[in-house]
């Protein structure tokens, strides 16, 4: 009965878990989000009222504890349309994560100029931080970030 079906948006994701497993699957978000449009992956991960998110991996359906997510990779459209305000200060960084993973990407820092350092951004950012790549977005849980360095100055 479709009358009981909840409208949702399906997004392909690749998730690295804290136990070392990688899951390729589909994450479900609502067609109505907190910003007037569809709920984004970032909205879903940032929701403090939920500790678990639904995930489909092939025929398997599971609830995934957000605390166990080291990173999630998805397309740019999964994190929402570009904001109306101009692009912030983009900084190329290399993040080293717990477990030895290293990721290169850009942080889009949208903060007042006097607080536009990477340090300020990371200390004020929500639980999950988007790291922009050329083809996709990697959303990293801050609890698993070990080091961050400016990649423009060399590794």
Wavefront OBJ file of the C-alpha trace (Angstrom):
o trace
v 0.000 0.000 0.000
v 1.689 3.151 -1.233
v -0.398 5.301 1.110
v 1.853 4.155 3.982
v 5.101 4.546 2.061
v 7.316 7.371 3.312
v 8.762 9.492 0.468
v 12.544 9.375 0.461
v 15.638 10.229 -1.522
v 18.127 7.424 -2.154
v 21.826 8.313 -2.336
v 24.691 5.984 -3.214
v 27.407 6.134 -0.547
v 30.659 4.412 0.341
v 31.264 4.264 4.089
v 34.437 3.410 6.004
v 33.631 2.050 9.461
v 35.744 2.112 12.593
v 36.175 -1.680 12.426
v 37.909 -1.367 9.022
v 34.989 -2.496 6.866
v 33.880 -0.527 3.814
v 30.200 -0.567 2.915
v 28.844 0.377 -0.510
v 25.169 1.085 -0.272
v 22.244 3.437 -0.392
v 21.439 5.914 2.357
v 17.907 7.223 2.718
v 17.024 10.848 3.393
v 13.709 12.661 3.567
v 12.244 14.655 0.668
v 11.733 17.521 3.137
v 14.713 18.839 5.065
v 15.390 21.556 7.616
v 16.320 24.115 4.926
v 13.153 23.948 2.838
v 14.491 21.497 0.232
v 15.252 17.801 0.481
v 17.193 16.569 3.493
v 20.886 16.161 2.636
v 23.364 13.546 3.796
v 24.951 16.223 6.020
v 21.533 17.049 7.523
v 20.945 13.364 8.269
v 24.358 12.865 9.836
v 24.091 16.088 11.874
v 20.628 15.308 13.281
v 21.177 15.087 17.065
v 17.885 13.227 17.574
v 19.134 10.151 15.698
v 22.118 7.954 16.509
v 21.331 5.457 13.731
v 20.817 5.936 9.990
v 19.188 3.466 7.581
v 21.407 1.894 4.947
v 20.737 -0.624 2.177
v 23.603 -2.791 0.953
v 22.220 -4.867 -1.915
v 19.337 -6.892 -0.478
v 20.480 -6.303 3.094
v 18.880 -3.496 5.130
v 20.522 -2.282 8.302
v 20.669 0.540 10.803
v 24.134 2.037 11.091
v 25.367 3.740 14.259
v 26.763 7.156 13.305
v 29.488 6.827 15.948
v 31.095 4.033 13.911
v 31.350 6.036 10.680
v 34.894 7.247 10.005
v 34.044 8.685 6.612
v 31.324 8.670 4.006
v 31.887 9.382 0.310
v 29.074 10.625 -1.918
v 28.324 12.854 -4.888
v 28.269 16.643 -4.552
v 24.488 16.822 -4.982
v 24.030 14.622 -1.880
v 25.257 17.450 0.354
v 22.828 19.947 -1.158
v 22.819 22.714 -3.708
v 25.585 25.303 -3.584
v 24.744 27.926 -0.969
v 23.506 31.360 -2.020
v 26.395 33.069 -0.318
v 29.765 33.197 -2.098
v 32.283 30.417 -1.770
v 34.295 30.732 1.397
v 38.020 30.452 1.726
v 39.038 27.075 0.298
v 42.036 25.436 1.898
v 43.677 22.286 0.528
v 44.402 19.947 3.438
v 45.581 16.430 4.062
v 43.743 14.676 6.877
v 45.192 11.644 8.605
v 42.497 9.543 10.208
v 42.449 6.884 12.898
v 43.390 3.570 11.331
v 45.925 5.118 8.964
v 43.698 6.494 6.193
v 44.935 9.732 4.608
v 42.672 11.992 2.545
v 43.439 15.027 0.412
v 40.691 17.592 -0.178
v 39.485 21.150 0.245
v 37.764 22.638 3.264
v 35.268 25.375 2.352
v 35.691 27.719 5.315
v 32.746 30.133 5.601
v 33.541 32.112 8.690
v 34.284 35.742 9.564
v 37.788 36.731 8.355
v 39.103 37.000 11.894
v 38.092 33.357 12.500
v 38.887 31.851 9.091
v 41.757 29.619 10.152
v 41.475 25.850 9.707
v 41.780 25.553 13.491
v 38.793 27.850 14.063
v 36.734 26.054 11.422
v 37.382 22.559 12.778
v 36.750 23.606 16.373
v 33.375 25.130 15.470
v 32.282 22.626 12.781
v 29.556 20.083 13.467
v 30.306 16.390 14.094
v 30.781 15.607 10.371
v 32.979 17.792 8.151
v 32.759 17.819 4.330
v 36.060 17.562 2.487
v 35.636 18.525 -1.174
v 37.382 16.474 -3.835
v 37.415 16.787 -7.612
v 34.738 14.136 -8.241
v 33.064 13.592 -4.860
v 32.668 14.751 -1.289
v 34.195 12.888 1.634
v 32.338 13.554 4.865
v 34.650 12.895 7.826
v 33.618 12.416 11.437
v 35.761 14.791 13.507
v 36.313 12.206 16.264
v 38.446 10.163 13.851
v 40.655 13.012 12.598
v 44.174 12.565 13.986
v 46.080 15.301 12.112
v 45.317 18.007 9.573
v 48.001 19.778 7.596
v 47.985 22.392 4.873
v 48.641 20.386 1.703
v 49.615 23.488 -0.295
v 52.786 23.743 1.770
v 53.741 20.152 0.902
v 53.373 16.887 2.748
l 1 2 3 4 5 6 7 8 9 10 11 12 13 14 15 16 17 18 19 20 21 22 23 24 25 26 27 28 29 30 31 32 33 34 35 36 37 38 39 40 41 42 43 44 45 46 47 48 49 50 51 52 53 54 55 56 57 58 59 60 61 62 63 64 65 66 67 68 69 70 71 72 73 74 75 76 77 78 79 80 81 82 83 84 85 86 87 88 89 90 91 92 93 94 95 96 97 98 99 100 101 102 103 104 105 106 107 108 109 110 111 112 113 114 115 116 117 118 119 120 121 122 123 124 125 126 127 128 129 130 131 132 133 134 135 136 137 138 139 140 141 142 143 144 145 146 147 148 149 150 151 152 153 154 155
